Amino acid sequence: MSTFKTEIFDLCKEVATEFPGWEFASGQFKNKSLRHTELVVHLGFGFEDDATPVFPSVNIVNKRVSKLCKAIFGVVGCASIVSMQVVAHTFTCRPENLRAGFWIVRDKKGYFSLAQPSQAVRDITIGIDEARPILVETMRDVISFIENHYQLGSEDALLSALPAMYETRHVNSPYDQLEKMKGVMLCLVHIVLGDFDFVEAYRDDSYKTIFPKRTQDLDRIISALPEIKKRYAETGSVI
């Protein structure tokens, strides 16, 4: 007997066939058509009691940036991450009530009778029998965002145009591409491009951010700069 998670993943595999270059693997939609960068749509699944949320985000995984991140911090990081909730007002494919995210349940009628959810929750809940076309429309919305906000023509064009620029849908969702770990990753993007000054400029108090900067992480990058610069001078590459 298949589980709810298996059924959802099977649906996603079917959905992926509608989009050339995309596949569904390890719980995510992935596009590996670019030699240097993997495009990932993380759906935000969280399976419990035959229900799961769907709150997508776009993850841009550049190989060189990830390798540099691993060398400095011991973990792989993304060159860019954008939650699709904050740009939901720009979407046109899904019904308006589902654009900021939604829930999929195995049995909507049974779920409503047992859980007694509010009308607001009912409005963003669909049954698994309704999910396939909504997942297709979700991918259309997200792929449209990727194509309109990232320069995919070359690796240098992609990295040089980061961070992705967009307007958020309300003041409670601030533009956060320079914040916290995203700011740290942007410093690594600049280093991969051969710009070794950005990290120190970003670290300086004169560079204002909304949230406190991850100064310890920034200092680790700055400490690694002499070796990185030496490697760059000798090989033309930072990693």
C-alpha positions in Angstrom: 0.0 0.0 0.0 1.4 3.4 -1.0 1.9 6.1 1.5 0.6 9.6 1.1 4.2 10.9 0.7 4.8 8.3 -2.1 1.6 9.4 -3.9 2.6 13.0 -3.7 6.1 12.3 -5.0 4.7 10.2 -7.8 2.5 13.2 -8.8 5.5 15.4 -8.8 7.4 13.1 -11.1 4.4 13.3 -13.5 4.4 17.1 -13.2 8.1 17.2 -14.0 7.5 15.6 -17.4 5.6 18.7 -18.5 8.7 20.9 -18.2 11.7 20.1 -20.4 14.9 20.0 -18.5 13.3 19.4 -15.2 13.1 16.3 -13.0 11.8 15.5 -9.6 14.3 13.8 -7.3 15.0 13.7 -3.5 11.8 15.6 -2.9 12.7 18.6 -5.1 12.3 19.7 -8.7 15.7 20.1 -10.3 17.1 21.4 -13.5 20.6 20.4 -14.3 20.8 21.7 -17.9 23.3 24.4 -17.0 26.8 23.0 -16.7 27.8 25.3 -13.8 24.6 25.7 -11.8 21.7 23.6 -10.6 18.2 25.2 -10.4 16.2 23.8 -7.6 12.6 24.3 -6.6 12.2 23.3 -3.0 8.5 22.7 -2.2 8.6 22.9 1.6 7.0 19.5 2.1 6.4 18.5 5.7 4.4 15.2 5.8 2.3 14.5 8.8 -1.1 12.7 9.2 -1.7 12.5 5.4 -1.2 16.2 4.9 1.6 18.4 3.8 2.2 22.1 3.2 3.5 23.4 -0.2 5.5 26.6 0.2 8.0 26.7 -2.6 11.4 28.4 -2.7 13.9 28.8 -5.5 17.5 27.7 -4.7 20.3 28.5 -7.1 23.2 26.1 -6.5 26.3 27.2 -8.3 29.1 24.6 -8.2 32.0 27.0 -7.6 30.2 29.0 -4.9 29.1 25.8 -3.2 32.7 24.5 -3.3 34.1 27.7 -1.8 31.4 27.6 0.9 32.3 24.0 1.7 36.0 24.9 1.9 35.5 27.7 4.3 32.5 26.6 6.4 32.4 22.8 5.8 28.8 22.9 4.4 27.4 23.5 0.9 25.5 26.7 0.4 23.2 28.2 -2.3 24.2 31.3 -4.3 20.6 32.5 -4.0 17.5 31.5 -2.2 14.1 33.2 -2.6 10.9 32.2 -0.9 8.0 32.3 -3.3 5.7 33.5 -0.6 7.3 37.0 -0.7 6.6 37.4 -4.4 3.2 35.7 -4.5 1.6 38.9 -5.8 3.5 38.5 -9.1 2.1 35.0 -9.9 -0.7 34.5 -12.4 -1.1 30.7 -13.0 -2.5 29.4 -9.7 -5.8 30.6 -8.2 -5.2 33.7 -6.2 -5.9 32.0 -2.8 -3.2 29.4 -3.5 -0.4 31.7 -4.7 1.3 32.2 -1.4 1.3 28.5 -0.6 -1.2 25.8 0.2 -1.8 22.4 1.9 -2.5 19.1 0.3 -4.5 16.5 2.2 -5.3 12.9 1.2 -9.0 13.3 2.1 -10.3 16.9 2.1 -13.8 16.0 3.3 -12.5 13.9 6.1 -9.9 16.4 7.1 -12.4 19.2 7.3 -14.8 17.1 9.4 -12.2 16.0 11.9 -9.9 19.0 12.1 -12.6 21.7 11.9 -10.2 24.2 10.3 -11.0 27.9 10.0 -12.3 29.2 6.7 -8.8 30.7 6.0 -7.3 27.2 6.2 -10.1 25.7 4.1 -9.4 28.3 1.4 -5.8 27.1 1.0 -6.4 23.3 1.4 -6.8 21.0 -1.6 -7.3 17.2 -1.8 -4.7 15.0 -3.4 -7.2 14.4 -6.2 -7.0 18.1 -7.0 -3.2 18.4 -6.6 -1.8 17.6 -10.0 -3.0 20.7 -12.0 -2.2 22.9 -9.0 1.4 21.6 -8.9 1.7 22.2 -12.6 0.6 25.8 -12.2 2.9 26.1 -9.2 5.9 25.1 -11.4 4.8 27.5 -14.2 4.7 30.3 -11.7 8.1 29.4 -10.2 9.8 28.8 -13.5 8.5 32.2 -14.7 10.1 33.8 -11.7 13.4 32.1 -12.4 13.5 33.1 -16.0 12.6 36.7 -15.2 14.9 37.2 -12.3 18.1 35.3 -13.1 20.5 35.8 -16.0 20.9 32.2 -17.2 22.9 32.9 -20.4 26.3 32.3 -18.8 27.8 31.6 -15.4 29.4 35.1 -15.1 26.1 36.7 -16.1 24.2 34.7 -13.5 26.6 35.5 -10.7 27.2 39.1 -11.6 23.5 39.8 -11.6 23.0 38.5 -8.0 21.3 39.2 -5.8 18.0 38.7 -7.6 16.0 42.0 -7.5 12.3 41.9 -6.7 9.5 43.7 -4.8 8.0 41.9 -1.9 4.3 41.6 -1.5 4.0 43.5 1.8 6.1 45.2 4.5 6.1 42.1 6.7 8.2 40.4 4.1 11.3 42.6 3.7 13.7 42.2 0.9 16.3 39.9 2.5 18.9 39.1 -0.1 21.6 41.0 1.8 20.6 39.6 5.2 22.1 37.0 7.5 23.5 33.9 5.7 22.3 35.2 2.3 24.6 38.2 2.8 27.5 35.8 3.6 26.8 33.8 0.5 26.7 37.0 -1.6 30.2 37.7 -0.4 31.3 34.3 -1.7 29.7 35.0 -5.0 31.8 38.2 -5.3 34.9 36.3 -4.4 34.2 33.6 -7.1 33.9 36.5 -9.6 37.4 37.8 -8.4 36.0 40.7 -6.3 37.8 40.4 -3.0 36.8 43.8 -1.6 33.1 43.3 -1.2 33.3 41.1 1.9 35.2 43.8 3.8 32.9 46.5 2.6 29.9 44.5 3.6 31.5 43.7 7.0 32.0 47.3 7.7 29.5 49.1 10.0 28.8 51.7 7.2 27.1 48.9 5.2 23.6 48.8 6.6 21.4 45.8 6.8 18.0 45.1 8.4 19.2 42.3 10.6 22.5 41.9 12.4 25.2 40.6 10.2 26.8 37.2 10.7 30.1 38.8 11.6 31.9 35.6 12.8 31.2 34.0 9.4 32.3 37.1 7.6 35.5 37.1 9.6 36.2 33.5 8.6 35.9 34.6 5.0 38.3 37.5 5.5 40.8 35.2 7.3 40.7 32.9 4.3 41.3 35.7 1.8 45.1 35.7 1.7 45.2 32.1 0.6 42.3 32.6 -1.8 44.0 35.6 -3.4 47.3 33.6 -3.7 45.4 30.8 -5.5 43.7 33.2 -7.7 47.0 34.9 -8.7 48.5 31.5 -9.5 45.6 29.7 -11.2 43.0 32.4 -12.1 40.5 30.5 -9.9 39.6 31.0 -6.2 38.8 27.3 -5.7 
